[in-house]
């Protein structure tokens, strides 16, 4: 157990939490009564229909925290990432929204039904870096995650009067067999891609990074955090690495500096392009 968990073992004592798509025991360690809905096998996938119809959520009578983390529809985000909008099937588009958006909406709807009379509660959605950075995932997936953030912000405004906090978490890619399969690569290659593309070096993202962020947002320590789409990405969304990647592809070498000022070759290229010189 993490040292911080020992000090705050009862951070969620007495709270009732519904976590869809969750497998972590972290909330239980912190004293919460947790109802977990997950999809890990063929039998469990039947729960998708219950989530989409709202039957699961409406049976809960005492909810302090709801993590609307409906398992992503990986089929809507698989295959060729360069697929045009014309190549997106109606079936994949609808499935992405049914699972990622409609399921999350129903989770929030039935959670606030209980939270409003209590004048308190926390709702947390799992969005994605695709809600901020576009072009790296399919059209349907990207749109669904933007929709999640829109839902979160609207609920933030509407539910604040009842003391209900609403936020979203947008985690970076975590190396899992499921993600590797959806991308059509092996896990070793996925590990290499994640490490190479990371802005923050020396750490490898895993599911517990997201779990601990979730724990913070669910607790009293985050009582003023409301309407936030929190990036859990090691700074990935802060920068745009395409310039340096394009430069490196030309055979240039800037010794790790992402600025064109680090390279005389790049300065010459700018001059030849007709743009003002970096020295002018």
PyMOL commands that set and color helices and strands:
alter all, ss='L'
color gray80, all
select helices_A, chain A and resi 3-7+26-29+44-53+55-58+74-77+85-87+90-118+129-131+139-162+177-183+187-197+207-218+220-222+236-238+242-249+260-262+264-272
alter helices_A, ss='H'
color red, helices_A
select strands_A, chain A and resi 16-20+33-37+65-68+121-126+164-171+229-232
alter strands_A, ss='S'
color yellow, strands_A
deselect
rebuild
show_as cartoon
